Amino acid sequence: MVTHSPQPVFELAGIGFGPSNLALAIALAEHRDATGQEVEAVFLEKQEAFGWHRDMLIEGATMQVSFLKDLVTMRNPTSRYGFVSYLHAKDRLADFINQKSMYPTRLEFHDYLEWVAADFPDQVRYGAEVVTIRPVVADGEVGCLDIVVQKGGTHGELATYRARNVAVAAGLRPVLPPGVVTGERVWHSEELLTRVDALRGTSPRRFLVVGAGQSAAEVAEHLHSAFPGAQVCAVFARYGYSPADDSPFANGIFDPAAVDRFYTASDEVKGMLLGYHGNTNYSVVDLDLLQDLYRRVYREKVAGTERLRIMNTSRITALDEDSAGVTARIESLVTGESETVQADAVVYATGYRPVDPLDLLGAAGEFCLRDETGRLKVGRDHRVATSPAMRCGIYLQGATEHTHGITSTLLSTTAVRAGEILDSIRTRAHDLTPSAEPAR
């Protein structure tokens, strides 16, 4: 039980400091600069320094969204935090223009994110993992929330930050098939570059890459290039990699206006839209990469080799890992026949899902309202609907695909969403007053 009031009381505490809450930090700073009104905020990030999917910063891999969908441009095109401003600061603006491309490499975009994050050292507490949130109750109402963090790892000390609002941007959690456990030779693609670095100087003979989406294709391409003496077997249930639909009309699903339409649609229509346009983002591959992989397969057929092997309409039914490698049983979905394959490592590029906000909200989650399927009710302003006793705002950045559509975990509307959250906090500010009572 908290027996004293942590100082200071922030207007906003951001959980996580990836692109979403970084965009929110920009919005707060620009609001302060424009109006002179400070929205006191702190951001709590479990990593020791800023980082965004570092182990998938594969050399040459490009972003799948335009550089104009950076942290701010869609909300404020004149911002000094835009990607164009970053290029100018790095003396690369003309060089980037000469590429005639809307898509920077992932490595460069990560450098842009770091460049922006470096402007907010006073607002961020790195190495601070949120373990729970406690409601601060006074006179039967919750006027503040205590965010409890652990510093310095699992055995570190606990600290508490008190705030009137929280913005949960806890990111994504890797997904593995049921029963699969990672180990020294079984990885999720989120660990790729660290694991690959450990193999430098060795002579692996074979890798298995499970999955049919963009990450799986990138992993297969990278391993095929990085280890020219190894075979790479791509295992997936589809007949082949499917191209991402990035055509102009389909891309409209990522526009800010599309969020308004999706939010007001019926549940039936929401489901239809997600089904129709899932091929813009899920289990699909950029056409250039898909064609490159096909050309590699064809060249090897001509040469009489098969270093990139496509094991389509297949699945792994058993794995046996030991110090020497991994033995996998791979079953054809068409014939039912199985093949045993020895590999040095198996990489599961099987996607991610948003971290469940209720895992972090603790007792504060008891005040949150749910729909008939048990999902959190979320307002258009990204604020979780709560019982009347909860006077604090709980905002979600991500984990809102069921209410706000396919962009909820993507960069496309990040800048606009940050502005909407700030506007909501400001609008509700007169109803939110601090409480000095201990949490119960």
Secondary structure by P-SEA (a helix, b strand, c coil): cccccccccccbbbccccaaaaaaaaaaaaaaaaccccccbbbbbcccccccccccccccccccccccccccccccccccccaaaaaaaaccaaaaaaaccccccaaaaaaaaaaaaaaccccccccccccccccccccccccbbbbbbbcccccbbbbbbbbcbbbbcccbbbbbccccccccccccccaaaaaaaaaccccccbbbbbcccaaaaaaaaaaaaacccbbbbbbccccccccccccccccccccaaaaaaaaaccaaaaaaaaaaccccccccccaaaaaaaaaaaaaaaaacccccccccccccccccccccbbbbbbbbccccbbbbbbcccccccccccccccccccccccccccccccccccccccccccccccccbbbbbccccccccccccccccaaaaaaaaaaaaaaaacccbbbbccccc
